[in-house]
């Protein structure tokens, strides 16, 4: 083996080592650049696969209790706003409505009769008032006559000693004075009786007015009866339950003949007016997410199908999973995590584009990417 061959071999090894160092350094630098680029892209356009399609769920519960006599929907059936869902037996509520209407008619007749009675009582009070005034005038007349008879007797009594008047004349004057005094007493008694009658008639009038229960143009008895009729009509209307909006029937597990209780949900409606995605993003990405940004949504069930959405809100609260409440004090575990896991906050993304060929279903798994641009395309 010659010396020149050995030197050539050594030069070849050195070249390979230098080339290996260059390649290794290039790989490290490429990885760092790639990581930085991916990190920047992730912060500019955050993405997550922790997302799920959601819709609003409304429980359908009857306002009145009764047996279901008609059921017009099936489970998972789409319905339009105003479609009849089911009917509760309306016969008991129709009977209550008829009874309430009859009670309203009775109340109107009763109030009418009480108004007539009040008018009669008022007429009696007015008549007794006239009689009382007449009695007062009669008392005044009789008192004047009494004063005249008294003064006449006082004038003629001194004349009897001079025989200017006879004893019979004086006796007659005294009799007329006594009769005038009795007439005044009788008139005063009649005036007191008239006053007492006016008081009794006034109380009867007040009682009749109070029984009418009238306040301005509103009568309490009639209004209460009308309210009962309105409530009965409302209950009868509640027997027919209709869809409040476009939706899908869900969790329907009953048939005709079952008894439905007021306030107890019997099935649910999935609101088809608005669909959205709840995407749980790491807290490190929240600075790059703002309401109004455009979002791209892909569903596992529809590979390659893109849905356009817009960020409408970011959750403000996240309950810690390592803190428990003991009474009024928190119980914090004595742990030390070497790897810090970022918390996730829900981001609500409204789906703006719908495709009937790819219907949305609540609970579908989604992949979400938030783009660094507004959804209205203003930038």
C-alpha positions in Angstrom: 0.0 0.0 0.0 1.6 3.2 -1.1 1.8 6.5 0.8 -0.2 8.4 -2.0 -3.1 5.9 -1.6 -3.3 6.5 2.1 -3.3 10.2 1.7 -6.1 10.0 -0.9 -8.1 7.8 1.5 -7.6 10.3 4.3 -8.7 13.2 2.1 -11.8 11.3 1.1 -12.8 10.6 4.7 -12.3 14.3 5.6 -14.5 15.3 2.7 -17.3 12.9 3.7 -17.1 14.2 7.3 -17.4 17.8 6.1 -20.3 16.9 3.9 -22.0 15.1 6.7 -21.6 18.1 9.0 -23.0 20.4 6.3 -26.0 18.1 5.7 -26.7 17.7 9.4 -26.5 21.5 9.9 -28.8 22.0 7.0 -31.3 19.5 8.4 -31.3 21.3 11.8 -31.7 24.7 10.2 -34.4 23.5 8.0 -36.3 22.0 10.9 -35.9 25.2 12.9 -37.1 27.3 9.9 -40.0 24.8 9.2 -41.0 24.9 12.9 -40.9 28.6 13.0 -42.9 28.9 9.8 -45.5 26.3 11.0 -45.7 28.1 14.4 -46.3 31.4 12.7 -48.9 29.9 10.4 -50.6 28.3 13.5 -50.7 31.6 15.3 -51.9 33.5 12.3 -54.5 30.9 11.3 -55.2 28.8 14.5 -56.7 25.4 13.9 -58.1 22.6 16.0 -59.7 19.2 15.7 -61.4 19.5 19.1 -64.7 20.9 17.6 -68.2 19.7 17.3 -71.3 20.8 15.4 -74.0 22.2 17.6 -77.6 23.5 17.3 -80.1 24.9 19.8 -82.3 22.2 21.4 -85.8 23.2 22.5 -87.8 20.9 24.7 -91.5 20.6 23.7 -93.8 20.5 26.8 -97.6 21.0 26.8 -99.0 24.0 28.6 -102.0 21.9 29.7 -102.4 18.3 30.9 -104.4 15.7 29.1 -104.4 12.6 26.9 -102.8 12.9 23.4 -105.5 12.2 20.8 -103.6 13.2 17.7 -99.9 12.8 16.9 -98.8 14.3 13.6 -95.0 13.8 13.6 -92.5 11.0 13.8 -89.1 10.8 15.3 -86.4 12.6 13.3 -89.0 14.2 11.0 -88.3 17.7 9.7 -91.1 20.2 10.5 -91.9 23.7 9.4 -92.9 26.6 11.5 -96.6 26.4 12.3 -96.9 22.6 11.6 -99.3 20.8 13.9 -97.3 18.5 16.2 -99.9 16.9 18.4 -103.3 17.5 19.9 -104.4 17.1 23.6 -108.0 16.1 24.2 -109.8 19.4 24.0 -113.2 18.3 25.4 -112.5 19.2 29.1 -111.1 22.6 28.2 -114.1 23.2 25.8 -116.4 22.5 28.7 -114.5 24.9 30.9 -114.7 27.6 28.3 -118.5 27.1 27.9 -118.9 27.3 31.7 -116.8 30.5 31.8 -118.9 32.1 29.1 -122.1 31.2 31.0 -120.6 32.7 34.2 -119.7 35.8 32.3 -123.4 36.1 31.1 -124.6 35.6 34.7 -122.2 38.3 35.9 -123.4 40.8 33.3 -127.1 40.1 34.3 -126.3 40.3 38.0 -124.4 43.6 37.6 -127.3 44.9 35.5 -129.8 43.9 38.3 -127.6 45.5 40.9 -127.3 48.7 38.9 -131.1 48.8 38.7 -131.3 48.2 42.5 -128.8 51.0 43.0 -130.8 53.3 40.8 -134.0 52.5 42.9 -132.1 53.1 46.1 -130.9 56.4 44.8 -134.5 57.3 43.9 -135.6 56.4 47.4 -132.9 58.6 48.9 -133.9 61.5 46.7 -137.6 61.1 47.6 -136.8 60.9 51.3 -134.7 64.0 50.9 -137.7 65.8 49.5 -139.9 64.5 52.4 -137.2 65.7 54.9 -137.2 69.1 53.3 -141.0 69.3 53.4 -141.0 68.2 57.0 -138.5 71.0 57.8 -140.7 73.5 56.1 -143.8 72.2 58.0 -141.9 72.5 61.3 -141.1 76.1 60.5 -144.8 76.8 59.6 -146.1 75.1 62.7 -143.5 76.9 64.9 -144.6 80.2 63.5 -148.3 79.3 64.2 -147.3 78.2 67.8 -145.5 81.5 68.4 -148.6 83.4 67.2 -150.9 81.4 69.5 -148.5 81.9 72.4 -148.2 85.7 71.8 -152.0 85.9 71.3 -152.7 84.2 74.6 -150.2 86.5 76.4 -152.1 89.5 75.0 -155.6 88.4 75.9 -154.9 87.0 79.4 -154.5 90.5 81.0 -157.8 91.6 79.4 -159.8 89.0 81.3 -159.4 91.0 84.5 -161.0 94.0 82.8 -163.7 91.7 81.3 -162.7 92.7 77.8 -162.6 89.0 76.8 -164.6 86.1 78.1 -163.2 83.0 79.8 -164.3 80.9 76.9 -162.1 83.0 74.6 -159.1 82.5 76.8 -159.8 78.8 77.1 -160.1 78.5 73.3 -156.7 80.4 72.9 -155.1 78.0 75.3 -156.5 75.0 73.4 -155.2 76.4 70.1 -151.7 76.9 71.7 -151.7 73.3 73.0 -152.7 72.1 69.6 -150.0 74.1 67.9 -147.4 72.8 70.4 -148.5 69.2 69.7 -148.4 69.9 65.9 -144.8 71.1 66.2 -143.8 68.0 68.2 -145.5 65.8 65.6 -143.7 67.6 62.7 -140.4 67.3 64.5 -141.0 63.5 65.0 -141.8 63.2 61.3 -138.6 65.1 60.4 -136.5 62.8 62.6 -138.1 59.7 61.0 -137.4 61.1 57.6 -133.8 61.8 58.6 -133.4 58.2 59.9 -135.0 56.8 56.7 -132.5 58.8 54.6 -129.6 57.3 56.6 -131.0 53.8 56.1 -131.6 54.4 52.4 -128.1 55.9 52.1 -126.6 52.8 53.6 -128.6 50.6 51.2 -127.5 52.7 48.3 -123.8 52.4 49.4 -124.2 48.6 49.7 -125.8 48.4 46.3 -123.0 50.5 44.8 -120.3 48.3 46.5 -121.9 45.2 45.2 -121.7 46.5 41.7 -117.9 46.8 42.2 -117.6 49.5 39.6 -114.4 51.6 39.3 -114.7 54.2 36.5 -115.7 52.3 33.4 -114.5 48.9 34.7 -116.6 46.5 36.6 -114.7 44.0 38.7 -117.3 41.2 38.5 -117.5 41.4 34.7 -113.8 41.8 34.2 -113.1 38.7 36.4 -115.6 36.7 34.4 -114.0 37.9 31.1 -110.5 37.0 32.4 -111.8 33.5 33.2 -113.1 33.2 29.6 -109.8 34.4 28.2 -107.9 31.9 30.4 -110.2 29.1 29.2 -109.8 30.1 25.6 -106.0 30.1 26.0 -106.1 26.6 27.6 -108.2 25.4 24.7 -105.8 26.9 22.2 -102.9 25.2 24.1 -104.4 21.8 23.3 -103.1 22.1 19.7 -99.3 22.3 19.8 -97.5 23.7 16.7 -93.8 24.0 15.8 -92.5 27.4 16.8 -89.8 27.3 14.1 -88.3 25.1 11.4 -86.7 22.1 13.1 -86.1 18.4 13.4 -88.1 16.2 15.8 -85.8 14.4 18.2 -86.2 11.8 20.9 -89.9 11.1 20.3 -91.0 8.1 22.3 -94.7 8.3 22.6 -97.9 7.5 20.7 -101.6 8.5 20.8 -103.3 7.7 24.0 -100.5 8.6 26.4 -101.1 11.2 29.1 -99.1 14.4 28.9 -98.5 16.5 32.0 -98.2 20.2 31.7 -94.6 21.4 31.9 -93.1 17.9 31.3 -91.1 17.6 28.1 -92.2 14.8 25.8 -89.7 15.3 22.9 -87.3 17.9 21.6 -86.9 20.0 18.5 -83.5 20.7 16.9 -83.6 24.3 15.7 -82.7 24.3 12.0 -82.5 28.0 11.7 -79.0 28.3 13.0 -76.1 25.8 13.1 -72.8 26.5 14.7 -69.5 24.8 15.8 -68.0 24.9 19.2 -64.3 24.7 18.7 -62.0 24.4 21.8 -58.8 26.4 21.1 -55.8 26.5 23.3 -55.4 29.7 25.3 -52.2 30.4 23.5 -54.2 31.0 20.3 -56.8 33.3 21.7 -54.9 36.5 20.9 -55.2 35.6 17.2 -59.0 34.9 17.3 -61.5 37.7 17.3 -65.3 37.9 16.6 -66.0 38.6 12.9 -63.1 36.6 11.6 -63.6 34.1 8.8 -63.4 30.4 9.6 -63.2 27.2 7.6 -65.0 24.1 8.9 -64.4 20.6 7.6 -66.5 17.6 8.9 -65.2 14.1 9.4 -68.4 12.8 7.9 -68.0 14.7 4.7 -64.3 14.5 3.7 -63.3 17.4 1.4 -66.5 19.4 2.0 -65.7 22.9 3.1 -68.1 25.0 5.2 -67.7 28.7 5.5 -68.2 30.2 9.0 -67.6 33.3 11.1 -66.4 33.6 14.7 -69.2 35.0 16.8 -67.9 34.7 20.3 -65.1 33.4 22.6 -65.9 31.8 26.0 -65.1 33.9 29.1 -64.9 31.0 31.6 -63.3 27.7 32.0 -63.7 25.6 35.1 -60.3 24.3 36.4 -60.1 20.5 36.5 -57.7 20.4 39.4 -59.6 22.5 41.9 -62.5 21.2 44.0 -64.7 23.1 46.4 -64.9 22.0 50.1 -67.5 24.2 51.8 -66.4 27.8 51.2 -62.7 27.0 50.6 -61.0 25.6 47.5 -59.1 22.4 47.7 -55.9 22.6 45.5 -54.0 19.4 44.9 -50.3 19.2 45.9 -49.0 18.3 42.4 -46.2 19.6 40.2 -46.6 19.2 36.5 -43.4 19.2 34.5 -45.4 19.5 31.3 -47.8 22.5 31.3 -50.9 21.8 29.3 -52.6 24.9 27.9 -56.3 25.3 28.8 -58.9 25.4 26.1 -61.7 27.8 25.7 -64.8 27.4 23.5 -65.0 29.5 20.4 -68.4 29.8 18.8 -68.4 29.7 15.0 -71.6 30.3 13.1 -71.9 28.3 9.9 -73.0 30.7 7.1 -73.2 28.3 4.2 -75.5 25.3 4.0 -75.7 22.5 1.5 -78.8 20.3 1.4 -76.7 17.5 0.0 -74.6 17.6 3.1 -77.0 18.1 6.0 -75.6 19.1 9.4 -76.2 16.9 12.4 -75.6 17.9 16.0 -72.5 16.2 17.4 -70.6 15.8 14.2 -66.8 16.1 14.7 -65.3 19.1 13.0 -61.9 20.5 12.1 -61.8 24.3 12.3 -59.3 26.9 11.0 -59.6 30.5 11.8 -58.3 32.8 9.0 -56.6 36.1 9.6 -59.2 38.0 7.7 -62.8 39.3 8.3 -65.7 37.2 7.2 -67.3 40.0 5.2 -64.2 40.2 2.9 -63.4 43.8 3.8 -59.7 43.1 3.9 
